[in-house]
């Protein structure tokens, strides 16, 4: 049972997938957004290719727990995903995941240029791994 993890941004979508047992998350790509229709089609191809059974979408909340405009857009995209894929879609609090991904990449001495290319994929990994850990009770 593979899960797909997504970090939805205005310009890109970071994509991660779990192993078949649902224990670990691995980043697979960063999608450059074109249109909602094309983005959903690309994600459907990934879902089919990896035999994904559930989707986890990062939900950006404000630090006080409220949902702002960015969160609303992610919720709308999650609804579209649910509608087009017929898969369960889980929203997962993603507060500070991009900052954590940035810190991880900096500590690994990844150049600024390279960080920019992989930060969204890394954030998707952190979102999905956090969901997997919580599901197992870790």
C-alpha positions in Angstrom: 0.0 0.0 0.0 1.9 3.0 -1.3 1.1 6.6 -0.2 1.8 9.7 -2.2 2.9 12.9 -0.4 2.5 16.3 -1.9 3.8 19.7 -1.0 1.6 22.1 -3.1 3.1 25.4 -4.1 2.1 28.2 -6.5 4.9 27.3 -9.0 5.8 23.7 -8.1 4.5 20.5 -6.5 7.0 18.5 -4.4 6.2 14.7 -4.8 7.2 11.9 -2.5 6.1 8.3 -2.3 6.2 5.7 0.4 7.6 2.2 0.2 5.1 -0.6 -0.3 4.9 -1.2 3.5 4.2 2.4 4.3 7.3 2.9 6.5 9.5 5.3 4.7 9.1 8.2 2.3 11.3 9.0 -0.7 11.3 12.1 -2.9 10.6 11.4 -6.5 10.3 14.7 -8.3 9.3 18.3 -8.4 6.5 19.1 -10.8 6.6 22.6 -12.5 3.0 23.7 -12.4 1.4 24.5 -15.7 -2.4 24.3 -15.3 -4.6 22.4 -12.9 -5.7 20.0 -15.6 -2.1 19.2 -16.6 -0.9 19.0 -12.9 -3.7 16.5 -12.1 -2.9 14.5 -15.2 0.8 14.3 -14.3 -0.1 13.2 -10.7 -2.5 10.6 -12.1 0.4 9.1 -14.1 2.6 9.0 -11.0 -0.3 7.4 -9.0 -0.7 4.7 -11.7 3.0 4.2 -12.1 3.6 3.6 -8.3 0.2 1.9 -7.6 -0.6 4.6 -5.0 -3.7 3.8 -2.8 -3.8 7.0 -0.7 -2.6 10.6 -1.0 -1.3 13.0 1.7 -1.4 16.7 1.0 0.5 19.1 3.1 -1.8 21.7 4.7 -0.1 25.0 5.4 -1.5 26.4 8.6 -0.7 29.6 10.3 1.3 29.3 13.5 -1.8 29.9 15.6 -3.5 26.9 13.8 -5.8 28.9 11.6 -6.0 28.3 7.8 -5.1 31.2 5.5 -5.4 31.7 1.8 -2.6 29.3 0.9 -4.2 26.6 3.0 -7.6 27.2 1.3 -5.9 26.7 -2.1 -4.4 23.4 -0.9 -7.7 22.2 0.4 -9.3 23.0 -2.9 -6.6 21.1 -4.8 -7.0 18.2 -2.4 -10.7 18.1 -3.2 -9.9 18.1 -6.9 -7.5 15.2 -6.4 -10.1 13.2 -4.5 -12.6 13.9 -7.2 -10.3 13.0 -10.1 -8.5 10.0 -8.6 -11.2 8.5 -6.4 -8.5 7.9 -3.8 -8.6 8.8 -0.1 -6.9 12.2 0.4 -5.6 13.2 3.8 -4.7 16.8 4.7 -1.6 16.9 7.0 -0.3 19.9 8.9 2.9 21.0 7.2 3.9 23.9 9.4 7.7 24.5 9.2 8.4 21.6 6.9 10.0 23.8 4.2 12.2 25.4 6.9 13.1 21.9 8.2 13.9 20.8 4.7 16.1 23.9 4.2 18.0 23.3 7.4 18.6 19.6 6.5 19.9 20.6 3.1 22.1 23.3 4.5 23.6 20.9 7.1 24.3 18.5 4.3 26.2 21.3 2.6 24.0 21.4 -0.5 24.6 24.5 -2.6 21.9 27.2 -2.7 21.2 26.5 -6.4 20.8 22.8 -5.8 18.6 23.4 -2.7 16.2 25.5 -4.7 15.8 22.6 -7.1 15.0 20.0 -4.4 13.5 21.9 -1.5 9.9 21.1 -2.5 10.6 17.4 -2.9 12.3 17.3 0.5 9.3 19.1 2.0 7.0 16.4 0.5 9.2 13.7 2.0 8.9 15.4 5.5 5.1 15.7 5.2 4.7 12.1 4.1 7.2 10.7 6.7 5.5 12.7 9.5 2.1 11.2 8.4 3.5 7.7 8.3 5.1 8.0 11.7 1.9 9.4 13.3 -0.1 6.6 11.7 2.2 4.0 13.3 2.1 5.8 16.6 5.8 7.0 16.5 
